[in-house]
Amino acid sequence: MQMYNPPHPGEIIKELCLDPLGLTVTRAAEALGVSRKTLSAIVNGRAGISPEMAIRLSMAFDTSAESWLNQQMQYDLWQARQSQQDFKVERLLAA
């Protein structure tokens, strides 16, 4: 199901994972085994969730890696659809 303007997964991390637990980006990054810069980029919407990060998040927050990747895919697809009028594509159909 297509979501209307889905949030970046970093927003979800901040609002549903970090804030309720009182975690700073620095502390969460340490727990995830990544740099503060890496997690900050995700939380601030400047980087996406990779499969490796999805696994780390799933282990840390008892969620599924698939849910994180799905959120990223929904966000990316929404963003791409907003610029689809700029695409120059020829429709290819069997005759």
C-alpha positions in Angstrom: 0.0 0.0 0.0 1.3 3.4 -1.0 1.7 5.9 1.9 1.2 9.6 1.4 4.4 11.5 2.0 6.0 8.9 4.3 8.5 10.1 6.9 12.2 9.5 6.5 13.2 6.4 8.6 15.5 8.7 10.6 12.5 10.6 11.8 11.1 7.3 13.1 14.3 6.4 14.8 14.4 9.7 16.6 10.7 9.9 17.6 10.0 6.2 18.4 13.4 4.9 19.5 15.8 7.6 20.7 13.5 10.1 22.4 11.3 7.7 24.4 14.5 6.0 25.8 16.2 9.3 26.4 19.1 8.3 24.1 21.4 10.8 22.5 22.6 10.1 18.9 26.1 9.6 20.4 25.0 6.9 22.8 22.8 5.2 20.3 25.6 5.2 17.7 27.9 3.6 20.3 25.3 0.9 21.0 24.8 0.3 17.2 28.5 0.1 16.6 28.5 3.0 14.1 29.9 6.5 14.2 27.9 9.4 15.6 28.3 11.1 12.2 26.7 8.1 10.4 23.7 7.9 12.8 23.3 11.7 12.8 23.1 11.7 9.0 20.3 9.1 9.1 18.4 10.8 11.9 18.6 14.1 10.1 17.4 12.6 6.8 20.7 13.1 4.9 21.4 9.3 4.6 19.2 6.3 4.2 18.9 2.9 5.9 21.3 0.3 4.4 20.6 -3.4 4.8 23.4 -3.5 7.4 22.0 -0.6 9.4 18.6 -2.3 9.2 20.0 -5.4 10.8 21.7 -3.3 13.5 18.5 -1.4 14.3 16.5 -4.6 14.4 18.9 -6.1 16.9 19.1 -3.0 19.1 15.4 -2.1 19.1 13.8 -5.6 18.8 12.3 -4.9 15.4 12.6 -6.5 12.0 15.3 -5.5 9.5 12.6 -5.7 6.9 10.5 -3.1 8.5 13.4 -0.6 8.4 14.1 -1.4 4.8 10.4 -1.1 3.9 10.2 2.3 5.5 13.3 3.4 3.5 11.8 2.0 0.3 8.5 3.8 0.8 10.3 7.0 1.5 12.5 6.7 -1.6 9.7 5.7 -3.9 7.6 8.7 -2.7 10.5 11.0 -3.4 11.1 9.5 -6.9 7.4 9.8 -7.8 7.4 13.5 -6.9 10.0 14.0 -9.6 8.6 11.5 -12.2 7.4 14.3 -14.5 11.1 15.0 -15.1 11.6 11.5 -16.4 12.0 11.1 -20.2 10.8 7.5 -20.8 9.5 5.9 -23.9 6.7 3.4 -23.2 7.6 -0.1 -24.5 4.7 -2.5 -25.2 4.6 -5.7 -27.2 2.9 -5.2 -30.5 
